[in-house]
Amino acid sequence: MQATRWTSTVSARATSTWYLRRLGDLTFAVVENLVVDQEGRGNGIGQALLREVERFCLSRNCSKMMLLSSASRVDAHRFFEQVGFHGDRKRGFVKYRSRFAEAT
């Protein structure tokens, strides 16, 4: 499996981290840490970031874009659905380093 990672930044108000994964003939994108600060919200910054990722994905023939978001970010989830993401198609799970098993 190959992965390539990018970070996109629009001024100090917004940033996102995203990467492409290739698994056999399948290429897909995962977007995480899309953050637009409170004062920058509602100005199209988040849409612009996601549009750029989407254009790039189209150029790389990605089969899909997946987006990770904290479960408590209800306003962000509404935004993601407004720009075409579906929150009811998959379910994500996270295990943080502090919960990793000790090496034996």
Salt bridges, closest charged atoms under 4 A:
ASP37 OD1 - ARG13 NH1 3.35
GLU39 OE1 - ARG13 NH1 3.39
GLU52 OE2 - ARG55 NH1 2.27
ASP75 OD1 - ARG78 NH2 2.35
ASP88 OD1 - ARG89 NE 3.72
